[in-house]
């Protein structure tokens, strides 16, 4: 019976759906996490009676035909890139982007990583780095005797040394924007890499040419809506149960055929 395989594809699809939802819930407190959504496509169809086929010698055609579907498949796990809420941390090295853009991070491989997680720290040499010690691009080291670090909305970083009243420039943060943010490849640790699907990065100063501005002392929270995720989880569970019921029904029908004499 086709329905056995069809029900199995439905159960596998809902299993994937639950896995995506569980990942969202697990990261509800992850800084700048963007929630995912599973999307599905129907599988190929078998034409038992082709649409538009001739139905007589006089030129009449079949208006609808008979097409039997073969189930469902996972088409994509789409990343919803809407901005999360901003929370005030009062930490001078916490930075949030209000609007489009990603911070550029120098990876150990020499490649550039991209992130919206601006919970930065100072390395032992005074460089502004991520939790894993990866350097933020374009910035010089901050001296050990610096008593204040300032980051403007346009990404200009400066510091004040102990015993002075003037601010010294430490560099310019440039952000990157992409034609298709959803096409970035997630590599873990709140980092992304450029792909052919995302398009090439367009870099620029915050607050110019579509780049968002920088907010010092703020962090972007996850954009996961717990109520939505729980509702989707219940729907996925019910869909899984209904597909399993299809398989149980098919099994009963086959059992009935086996008992026929």
N, C-alpha and C positions, 0 to 999 in steps of 0.2 A: 504493500500500500504506500502511495506517495505521502499520505498524511503522516506516517511515522517519521519520515525524514524531514517533512515540513515542520512538524512539532519539535523535532530535535534542533533544527536551525533557530526556531523561536526561543527555545530554552538557552541556547548558546548566546544568542543576541542579548537576552535579558541578563544573563550572567555578566557579560561585558558591561552592560548598563549599570548594574549594581557595583561592579568594580570601579567604574568611573565615579559614581556617586560617593562611594566609600572613600576614595582618594580625596575628593573635595572636602568631605567632612573631616578627614584626618588633618587637612591643611587649613582648617578654618582660622587658626591663629598664626599661620605662617605669614611673615611680612611680605606684602605686595603679591601674594599668590593670586593667580587668576584662575577661576573655576573652569572646569572642562564640561563638555556636553557630548554624549555619544549620539551619533547620527547613523541611520540605517537606510539601506536600499533593498528593494525587492529583488529576488533572483530571477533567472531566465524563465520564460514561459514556454510551455508546450502547446502547439497549435493542434488541437483535435479537429477543429474545423476553421480554416483560415478566414480571417475577416476580408471581405471583398472578393472572395472566390466566386466563380460562376456557379449559379444554382440551377440554370436551365439553358436550353439551346436558344432561348429568346433574348438572352443578354441580361437577365436578372442576376443580382449578386447577393451574397450573404451579408446582411447588415451589421451583425455583431460578431458572429463566429463563436468558437469555443476555445478559450485560452485558459490553461490551468497553470497557476503559479507554482514555483518550487521552493518557496520559503523566503527567508530574509538573510541579509549579511550586514556586517558592520562596515559602513562606508568611511567614517572618519570619527575621530575624537577631537572636536572643535574647541579651541580655547577662547573663552569670552574675555575680551580685553578691556572691558569697561573699568574705569578707575575705582579703586576701593576708597573707603573713608580715610581721612587724615586724622592722626592722633598726635597731640602735643606731648613730647617727651622732655623738653627743656634740656636736651643733650646737644651740645654744639656740633657734634660730629654725626648726628642723625639728620639725614637729608631726605626730602620727599620731592617728587616731581608732580607739579600740578598741571596736568595736560599731557600732551604726547611726549614720548621720548624714553630713552634708556640710558643709564650711566654706562660708560665704557670701562671695561676692566681688562687689565693685562694678564692673560693666563700664562701658566708656566710653559706651555707649548709654544709660546710666541704669538698665538692667535688672540683675537679680541673677543671677549665675552660681553654680554649685555645683560643688565639687570635693572629692576626698579626698586630693589631692596637697598635703601640708602643707610642702613645701620652700620656705618663705618667706624673704624677705630684707628689708633696710631700704632705703627710698628715700632720695634726697638730702635730703628734708625730715623723715626719721625715721619715716615711716609703714611699717607692716608690709605688704608687697606680695608678689604672685606673681612668677614669672620675667619676665612681661610688664609688670610695674609696676602691676597692678590691685590696688586696696586691699582688704584684709580688712575686712569690715563691723564696725562697732561699736568700733573701737579708735582711741585718740588717738595722736599722734606721740610717738616716743621721743626724748628730748633727746640731743644729740650727745655730752654728757659722761656718758651712762649707761654704767656698767661691768658691769652684770648685768641680764639680762631673765629673768623667771620667769613660767611659765605653769602654773597649777594643773590638776589633773585635771578640775576643774569649769569650766575655761576662763577663769579670772580672770588677767588679764595685769598684771604690775607690773614696776617697774624700780628699780634703785638707782643714784643719781648719785654721781659721784666726790666723796669727802670726806664722805659721809653714811653712816649705818648703817641707815637706815630705807628701806623699800620704798614706792614711790608707785604708786598704781593707774593703769593706762593704759586700762582698759576691760574689757569682758566679751565673750568670744567666744561667740556663739550658733550652734548647729548646726541644720540642717534635716533632717527626715525626711519620707519620702513613702510613701503607701499602696502605690504600684507603682514601685519604683526603676527597673525595666527600661523603664518608659515615659518616662524622661528623654531629652531630645534631646542627643546628643553634638555639640558645636560645635567640637571640636578644642582643642588646648592643655590637655588634661586637664580641660576645663570642660563642664558640662551646663546645660541650660535646662529649666525647668518646662514641661510640656505638659498637655493635657487628659487624656492617658493616664496620666501620673504622678500626677495629683491635685495639689491645692494643697500647698505646703510647710507643715509644722508645725514652727515654730521653738521652741527652748527651750535652756536651759543644759545643757551636757554633764553626763551622769550623772543626769539627771532624766527621768522620763516616757518611757523607752525610748530616750533619746539616749545614745550611747556616750561614754566618757570620753576626755580628751585626754592623750596621752603626749608630754612634751617631750623632745627629743633623739632621737626615733625617726621613721622613715619607713615607710609601708606599701609593700611591694613588689608587683609584678604577681602576679595569681593564676593566671598561665599555667603549666600543667604541660607541660613540653616533651615528655615521653614520651607523654602522651596526644595531643598535637598531631601528633607524628610518626606515631603509630599511625593516627590519623584521616586523615592525609595519604595514607598507603599505601592505606587503604580507599577513599578518594575516587579515587585514581589507578586502582585496580582496577575500580571501578564505571564510571569514564569509559571504560576500555578495553573493558569488556563492552558498554556502550552503542554504542561505535564498531563493535564486532563485529556487533551487531544490524544496523546500517546496511550493513556490508559484506555480510552474508548476504542482506539484502533486495536489494541491488544485484545479487548473483549470481543470485538467483531471477528478477529482472526481465530480466537478460541471457539467462537460459535461455528465458524466454517469448518474447523478441525473436528468438531463433534458431529457434523452432518454425515449421514450414511446414505 
